[in-house]
Structures are given as C-alpha cells and as structure tokens.
Amino acid sequence: AASNLDVRAAADALAGFVETSGQTLTIKLTPHGKLPVLQLMDVLDNEPIIALAQFRIEASTGL
C-alpha cells in the first residue's frame, strides 16, 4: 500500500513538472532492503511494477 502512495506522489510531481516550464524533476529511489542486482534486472525485464515496489520513491520539483 505504501508503494502505491509513493507512486502517486511521484506521478503528482511529474505532472507538476510537465505543467510548469523551467523546473527540475528529482526522483530518488531508496531500496526497502538488500536487493541483489541480478534479481532486480530479471524483475525489471519481466515485471517492472514489482521492481518499483522494492523501492521507496520520492519525487520533487524545483526551479
């Protein structure tokens, strides 16, 4: 459920970024725990949404 909130916040930041010219968009992904790179690459290829759920997503806009 928390990952859905993270995605929602990121989508809102992206929408604000697109609507306003001259801004920067910063996206920060923080893994929830240890995440083997090979496993992540496999999941990214097959189920990208599941891969994103392995991270806390923070997005912000600024000038």
PEMO-V933938 format. One record per run of one state. SS is the DSSP state (A for helix, B for strand, O for the rest). FROM is the first residue (numbers start at 1). TO is the last residue. If there is no record, write none. Layout:
ss:SS from:FROM to:TO
ss:SS from:FROM to:TO
This chain:
ss:O from:1 to:1
ss:A from:2 to:19
ss:O from:20 to:23
ss:B from:24 to:31
ss:O from:32 to:36
ss:A from:37 to:46
ss:O from:47 to:47
ss:A from:48 to:52
ss:O from:53 to:54
ss:B from:55 to:62
ss:O from:63 to:63
